[in-house]
Amino acid sequence: MKRAITFGVFDLFHYGHLKLYQNIKKVCGLDTFLVVAVQDSEFIKKQSQMLISIIQQK
């Protein structure tokens, strides 16, 4: 059995998320064990602010 992992902020499930999971299954096969790691939005906001700060410094 293959294993795949994806992660993101999935606070509001929508069609794009469904397509992501379907594409993973399509690429990896139907016998794939899919792990979905959910990141909280506060962490993403912090990381985004750091990245914007780094870009602005250049």
C-alpha positions, 0 to 999 in steps of 0.5 A: 500500500502506498502512502501520501500526505497533504497539508493545508488550512482546511477550515472550510471544505470546498470543491478545490479540496475535493479535487485535490484528494481526487487527484492524489488518488488518481496519481497514487492509486486507489490503494493509497493511504492518504494522510491529511494534516491540518494546519491552523490559520494562526500559524499560516498568518505568522508564516505569511507575515514573516515571508512578506517581511523577508520579501520587503527587505530585499 
